Amino acid sequence: MGMLIVLAIVVAIGAWLLAIYNGLVRGRNEVKNAWSQIDVQLKRRHDLIPNLVETVKGYMQHESGTLESVTRARTAAMGARGPADAARAESAVTTALAGLFAVAERYPDLKANQNFLALQEELSSTENRIGFARQAYNDAVTQYNNRREVFPNSLLAGAFERAEVFQLEDAADRAVPPVKF
Amino acid sequence: MWEQIRTNRRRSAAVVALLGAVLVATGIALGELVAVQAGGDPRAAAFGGGALGLGVWLVLWLVSVTQGDRIMLALAGAREIQKRDHPQLVNVVEEMAIAAALPAPPRVFIVDDPSPNAFATGRNATRAAVSVTTGLLARLDRDELQGVVAHEIGHVRNRDVAFMATAGVMLGTIVLLADLGNRLVWYGSPRRSRSSSSDGESGGGQAVLFVLALIFMILAPLLAQILYFALSRRREYLADASSALFTRYPEGLASALEKIGRSASQLADQGRVTAPMYIVSPRATALFSTHPPLERRIEILRRMAGGAGLAAYEAAYRSVRGGSVVGPRTLATAEAVPARTATPEATPVEAAAARSRQASDALLSAGGYQTVPCSCGARVKVPPPLQGQVTNCPRCGAKLAA
């Protein structure tokens, strides 16, 4: 009888630990999945930039500095590792692109170019998607980190790394930098 | 949003059951009418009518659940488009699907109609469709289009679409059956049953039943519609709240609704069945409007005071209309979301012309037309039968190979 009770308690504790472990694994997978949603959009943006630079080059000979800064920001962003690093690099890409589009306002021929308009639409859509996917990702991260840190989950949390949020600078995100003439 | 999805689901089931009861009762009333007019046992006829009503309800329910979205799209004359037909529209739909965390982006449809309007339909969140008119595409800028699409995605996310398709198909049939009954009453054979002359008591009972059946025949479609509309008004407000949350820009939808309200043209050929699906009611003369007044919806959106979350919408709703629209448990977990600023756009006049052209091009492109640029600057749209042949440019006459 006593043996049975001990066995029941051991099984109950085992099941409980298993449930906590599985919950943490599920949370980690959700974070991973949400990150891949952002990653898809970041890759899409990296792929679009060379096309944009190629299209714009012919019209904006005197703006090589602007074009170079876009290309440089893209290269840096492609080498970024992890959400915090990527967030910094991607903010720079956003700022550089906003600068490019602001300068493009001065070239009416360019603004009439179908290819340019299509790329502008694709890039602004991609930026929106990054923004919306970022919200879903940060929600998943907050939930997972909370779950990881509360007691008794924290006993098992040693096997689970803390997730980083992906925070772009919101102000720089939308604002167009001032153009000096 | 979960609380609101659950109530939606529960109410949907209740409404479908109620519509079923109305359908069975309509069947009984029809049976009575036939018995009174053509003779026969009224009780057996009532039973037969009731069974018929139940059968019709079951078949309808199955058809509307599995095919309701297709029927709605076909009724509206919607045509599916791909990314290449109208990149901006497809992009906006996909963005909003991400914002609403839908498992898959809905399919995108265009309706060839100059009046601005939009609707969503579908079976569930994975199989949904968003449809907009060419008039809407021609009038709205990107932020406004985003607001309207987000409203429709809100319907998908809040599980309104399956209910609307089911209830729409069922309501349509009840109206149809009642029309049939009316026709039987007014144009049916005036032949009296033999029993009425031989048995006075039974004849009196039949007369009462006949009057009851008549009253019911008039009330049934009315009841069904009142029920359907009472539900869809709240759904509209909730979809507006979702739109603000998804876009983070309530002004987009507000200004879109304003533009839609200003346009004088009414959507052509809209029956009472498809009316509740649209973002604004396409029927000016509807007795019971499926939609809350536009001015009120706009006012609520503009009173959100820099917020875009559900709590901000709730507060604005309370100050404009009084009462509550977002459930208390959803509000408890709702975060404060600041609204974003407008997206800068090209000069309005050029943009309006370009949008108009893109909308009609999307329709042609979805119809299989191929665009061939000519050296004179014209963009010639070649219909499928002429593709692969040499055509002449209508402007300069140069030969073009499509």
Interface residues (C-beta under 8 A of the other chain):
Chain A: Q37 K111 A118 E121 E122 S124 S125 N128 R129 F132 A133 Q135 A136 R174 V176
Chain B: P87 Q88 N91 V92 E94 E95 I98 A99 A101 R142 F246 R340 T341 T343 P344 A346
